[in-house]
């Protein structure tokens, strides 16, 4: 049985019991991955390691921005 078939069974069961229908498969996948990434960063800080990610990259960009050279005139 795949995820969609299980979802259809869960919808049927929810309708019979009068409870709210479950979300579609994959609805919260991105949020779960973000939470996992944040948790791993949190564990890194607790272990005394550097937490890497968007904040660190943004700070690095502010400290040492890349120099863009204007195009040469012909």
Backbone as CSV, one residue per row, in Angstrom:
resi,resn,N_x,N_y,N_z,CA_x,CA_y,CA_z,C_x,C_y,C_z
1,UNK,0.854,-1.170,0.000,0.000,0.000,0.000,0.905,1.239,0.000
2,UNK,0.627,2.173,-0.880,1.420,3.390,-0.916,0.768,4.475,-0.043
3,UNK,1.418,5.635,0.019,0.963,6.710,0.905,-0.413,7.233,0.503
4,UNK,-0.685,7.290,-0.793,-1.975,7.822,-1.240,-3.121,6.885,-0.869
5,UNK,-2.902,5.594,-1.011,-3.931,4.631,-0.617,-4.192,4.691,0.891
6,UNK,-3.124,4.817,1.671,-3.285,4.948,3.125,-4.045,6.218,3.460
7,UNK,-3.768,7.285,2.740,-4.470,8.550,2.958,-5.969,8.398,2.666
8,UNK,-6.296,7.675,1.610,-7.711,7.469,1.275,-8.415,6.669,2.372
9,UNK,-7.737,5.664,2.912,-8.318,4.890,4.014,-8.500,5.767,5.250
10,UNK,-7.491,6.599,5.541,-7.582,7.497,6.697,-8.702,8.515,6.521
11,UNK,-8.900,9.010,5.299,-10.000,9.939,5.027,-11.350,9.267,5.264
12,UNK,-11.474,8.038,4.789,-12.713,7.283,4.974,-12.990,7.081,6.470
13,UNK,-11.969,6.692,7.211,-12.116,6.466,8.641,-12.495,7.777,9.354
14,UNK,-11.868,8.879,8.975,-12.168,10.164,9.596,-13.607,10.581,9.301
15,UNK,-14.078,10.334,8.080,-15.458,10.677,7.722,-16.450,9.838,8.532
16,UNK,-16.137,8.563,8.704,-17.027,7.683,9.471,-17.083,8.075,10.951
17,UNK,-15.941,8.513,11.490,-15.865,8.864,12.911,-16.221,10.326,13.175
18,UNK,-16.349,11.113,12.114,-16.676,12.525,12.281,-15.505,13.364,12.776
19,UNK,-14.293,12.919,12.500,-13.097,13.668,12.896,-12.521,14.381,11.673
20,UNK,-11.650,15.357,11.891,-11.058,16.073,10.750,-10.209,15.139,9.882
21,UNK,-10.199,15.419,8.607,-9.413,14.613,7.670,-7.928,14.905,7.864
22,UNK,-7.081,13.902,7.686,-5.641,14.113,7.811,-5.104,14.920,6.627
23,UNK,-3.960,15.569,6.806,-3.378,16.322,5.683,-2.877,15.375,4.593
24,UNK,-2.753,15.900,3.396,-2.240,15.112,2.276,-0.803,14.672,2.547
25,UNK,-0.406,13.518,2.024,0.983,13.079,2.190,1.946,14.106,1.595
26,UNK,2.994,14.400,2.326,4.003,15.339,1.854,3.731,16.783,2.196
27,UNK,2.614,17.072,2.870,2.260,18.456,3.173,3.287,19.124,4.082
28,UNK,3.798,18.399,5.045,4.689,18.993,6.046,6.140,18.554,5.886
29,UNK,6.504,18.007,4.749,7.859,17.492,4.554,8.919,18.578,4.688
30,UNK,8.706,19.726,4.086,9.697,20.792,4.125,9.876,21.304,5.551
31,UNK,8.775,21.445,6.276,8.867,21.908,7.662,9.619,20.907,8.531
32,UNK,9.392,19.628,8.302,10.100,18.599,9.075,11.593,18.652,8.787
33,UNK,11.976,18.833,7.534,13.392,18.922,7.185,14.040,20.155,7.799
34,UNK,13.329,21.286,7.812,13.864,22.486,8.452,14.044,22.281,9.952
35,UNK,13.064,21.652,10.589,13.168,21.391,12.022,14.336,20.461,12.329
36,UNK,14.547,19.460,11.493,15.671,18.551,11.688,16.988,19.302,11.554
37,UNK,17.101,20.160,10.553,18.317,20.950,10.364,18.565,21.847,11.566
38,UNK,17.518,22.519,12.056,17.673,23.393,13.214,18.071,22.617,14.462
39,UNK,17.512,21.428,14.634,17.851,20.610,15.787,19.314,20.174,15.728
40,UNK,19.785,19.822,14.543,21.195,19.426,14.404,22.123,20.601,14.689
41,UNK,21.727,21.797,14.288,22.532,22.982,14.611,22.558,23.222,16.122
42,UNK,21.415,23.052,16.751,21.311,23.219,18.197,22.220,22.222,18.915
43,UNK,22.205,20.967,18.472,23.083,19.962,19.070,24.552,20.312,18.864
44,UNK,24.883,20.878,17.708,26.267,21.268,17.445,26.717,22.330,18.440
45,UNK,25.865,23.281,18.725,26.212,24.338,19.681,26.388,23.746,21.072
46,UNK,25.516,22.821,21.461,25.638,22.193,22.770,26.923,21.380,22.889
47,UNK,27.384,20.809,21.779,28.618,20.028,21.768,29.859,20.904,21.649
48,UNK,29.674,22.206,21.515,30.808,23.113,21.415,31.332,23.288,20.010
49,UNK,30.588,22.826,19.016,31.003,23.000,17.627,30.319,24.229,17.046
50,UNK,30.828,24.692,15.924,30.221,25.833,15.251,28.950,25.407,14.543
51,UNK,27.932,26.220,14.656,26.691,25.974,13.920,26.820,26.657,12.573
52,UNK,26.628,25.923,11.508,26.728,26.497,10.172,25.333,26.663,9.601
53,UNK,25.196,27.563,8.678,23.903,27.736,8.058,23.703,29.126,7.513
54,UNK,22.436,29.470,7.303,22.091,30.745,6.662,22.550,31.944,7.466
55,UNK,22.371,31.921,8.784,22.765,33.062,9.608,24.261,33.282,9.530
56,UNK,25.007,32.213,9.648,26.456,32.332,9.579,26.894,32.844,8.206
57,UNK,26.287,32.353,7.150,26.622,32.804,5.803,26.282,34.280,5.624
58,UNK,25.152,34.706,6.174,24.773,36.117,6.076,25.757,36.998,6.822
59,UNK,26.177,36.575,8.001,27.154,37.351,8.764,28.494,37.399,8.047
60,UNK,28.899,36.294,7.468,30.155,36.269,6.719,30.084,37.211,5.526
61,UNK,28.925,37.278,4.890,28.766,38.173,3.749,28.843,39.634,4.189
62,UNK,28.296,39.945,5.351,28.357,41.319,5.851,29.773,41.712,6.245
63,UNK,30.518,40.768,6.787,31.879,41.067,7.225,32.819,41.198,6.033
64,UNK,32.728,40.285,5.086,33.624,40.295,3.928,32.802,40.131,2.658
65,UNK,32.119,41.211,2.211,31.310,41.078,0.993,32.197,40.850,-0.228
66,UNK,31.658,40.153,-1.181,32.389,39.908,-2.424,32.430,41.195,-3.234
67,UNK,33.559,41.419,-3.878,33.704,42.624,-4.691,33.280,42.312,-6.120
68,UNK,32.359,43.077,-6.627,31.934,42.931,-8.015,32.580,44.051,-8.824
69,UNK,33.296,43.663,-9.845,33.953,44.658,-10.684,32.983,45.092,-11.783
70,UNK,32.885,46.399,-12.026,32.003,46.850,-13.100,32.560,46.390,-14.458
71,UNK,31.688,46.174,-15.422,32.167,45.743,-16.744,33.038,46.816,-17.381
72,UNK,34.030,46.376,-18.097,34.967,47.305,-18.742,34.260,47.989,-19.924
73,UNK,34.576,49.271,-20.104,34.009,50.013,-21.229,34.788,49.699,-22.490
74,UNK,34.096,49.554,-23.583,34.782,49.258,-24.857,34.885,50.474,-25.706
